[in-house]
Amino acid sequence: MLPIRIIRDPKKTSRVDRAQSAMSFLARLLNRPEAVDVLRWRGWESMHDRMLEALNVETLLRFQASPAIAPQICGGGGEVYLDRLGRRCGMDAREFFLSTFQETLCGDPRDLVTFQGTPITKTSMRHLYHAAVLHRFCRAYYGEKITIIEIGGGFGNLARLCLQYGIAKRYAIVDFPVVHIIQFFFASEFFEEKCISFRVGHHTLPDGRSCRLELVQPGDVEAFVETVAGPLLFVSTMALTEIPRAGQDHYLDAIPANAYYLYGQKVTNALPGAMPADAVGELTNEALFSRLSMLCHPVDWEFGDYYGEFLGVRT
């Protein structure tokens, strides 16, 4: 039986050109000063190095299948997130998001399934859940599109959903150069390249314009914040709970957001792909969630055995 909804792939023929365009920015991004050590867990340093060594046009075209790239930015989803979406946001909301969701074959995904007639990767199921939570909150609280800054954006899937569904008017992803190249390539599947830029200090590449999607290196966070007008929402799903305490405090201090949405591990003791973290130690995130609860008026929260989720408005 054919699925009710099919994947439309209009930009398939332009992927090689867009991958080459994305790769052309890498050398310029690597010329930026290195981020201070506290902004990365030691385990991520080696993983970013391996990703950088493996990244080229060919692997970028298949980034969701590359063994050196995919484990760090794909996975971690599954149908449990669609169940969670229905439970937290309502079954009508789940039906709306499933019936309007657009999947893509960009990156050669390995986890594509059909759920109730909708083609969707298991990775995207988690991103769709987070987008639904943000949609519900922003629509009720702000009633307008706002600016979102995300710490660690994977391959950019949550960012494109927030822009597609009209949650964000501007969206910034704070990450490292090798991941920004993948995010640029993936986002160009849905938006024109002129709508995506890299922040370099107080300027942006390629042409200095303020774009809907801005890719920001850790050292340029303050420069981006200076450009924000109106409400700013701080978002991190998984990434902030994989950063040392000093790095978490740095981002919370540097980004005076109006609201915060955090989802991640209560204790981080494994690297992406379920690789053991014995060599890099363990991160405990109790202090992070505690700080957010004191910084904000809690709007919504849920804590399980492994994951914590917190949404709050700054007091």
Secondary structure, DSSP 8 states (H G I E B T S, - for coil): ---SS----TTGGGHHHHHHHHHTTHHHHHTS----GGGS-HHHHHHHHHHHHH-SHHHHHTTTT-TTTHHHHS----HHHHHHHHHHH-HHHHHHHHHH-----TT--S-EEEETTEEEEHHHHHHHHHHHHHHHHHHHHTSS-EEEEEE--TTSHHHHHHHHTTSEEEEEEE--HHHHHHHHHHHTTTS-GGGEEEEETTEEETTS---SEEEE-GGGHHHHHTT--S-EEEEEESGGGGS-HHHHHHHHHH---SEEEEEEESEE-EETTTEE-TTT--EE-HHHHHHHHHHEEEEEEEE-SSEEEEEEEE-
